[in-house]
Amino acid sequence: INPSPFCMLDEVDAPLDDANVGRFCELVKEMSNQVQFIFISHNTGTIEMANHLMGVTMNEPGVSRIVSVDIDAAVAMAEA
């Protein structure tokens, strides 16, 4: 399928400075009309552009838990 239905990116923003992270985010936003992006990042600028966040937390030693946040729902809840 062209374009691919999704694109997986792993820490591609790690070597970028803030200006280039902004350019990267704009490119991803533009391309996300046609492709779903799944990315792994620790960069706050990249994370802020996401519509949905998933993470792993460890509340107690040895027990991992997946945390999922729908950004639009969280914003709606905060505004209510």
C-alpha positions in Angstrom: 0.0 0.0 0.0 1.4 3.4 -0.9 1.4 5.4 1.3 1.9 2.9 4.1 -1.0 2.9 6.6 1.4 3.5 9.5 4.9 4.5 10.2 6.9 3.4 13.3 9.6 5.8 14.5 11.9 5.1 17.4 13.8 8.0 18.9 14.4 9.7 15.5 14.1 13.1 17.2 16.9 12.3 19.8 19.7 14.0 17.9 17.7 17.1 16.9 17.9 20.5 18.5 14.7 22.4 19.4 14.4 24.1 16.1 14.7 20.9 14.2 12.3 19.1 16.6 9.7 21.8 15.6 10.3 21.2 11.9 10.0 17.4 12.5 6.7 17.9 14.3 5.3 20.0 11.5 6.3 17.4 9.0 4.7 14.6 11.0 1.5 16.7 11.4 1.4 17.4 7.7 1.9 13.7 6.8 -0.5 12.4 9.4 -3.4 13.2 7.1 -2.4 10.1 5.1 -0.3 8.0 7.5 -0.7 7.0 11.1 2.5 7.6 13.1 3.6 5.5 16.0 6.6 6.9 17.7 8.8 6.3 20.7 10.2 9.5 22.1 11.5 11.2 25.3 11.4 14.6 23.7 8.7 16.8 25.3 8.3 18.8 22.1 7.5 15.7 20.1 5.3 14.2 22.9 3.2 17.4 23.0 2.1 17.0 19.4 0.6 13.5 20.0 -3.1 12.9 20.0 -2.8 9.8 22.1 -0.1 8.8 24.6 0.9 5.4 25.9 3.5 4.7 28.4 4.8 2.1 30.9 5.0 2.8 34.6 6.2 0.7 37.5 4.2 1.5 40.7 5.8 -1.3 42.6 9.1 -3.1 41.8 8.7 -5.8 39.1 5.2 -4.9 38.2 4.8 -2.9 34.9 1.6 -1.2 34.0 0.6 0.3 30.7 -0.9 3.8 30.9 -2.9 5.3 28.0 -4.1 8.9 27.6 -6.4 10.3 25.0 -5.3 13.9 24.8 -8.6 15.2 23.4 -10.6 13.5 26.1 -8.2 14.8 28.8 -8.5 18.4 27.5 -12.3 18.1 27.5 -12.3 16.8 31.0 -10.0 19.6 32.2 -12.2 22.2 30.6 -15.4 20.8 32.2 
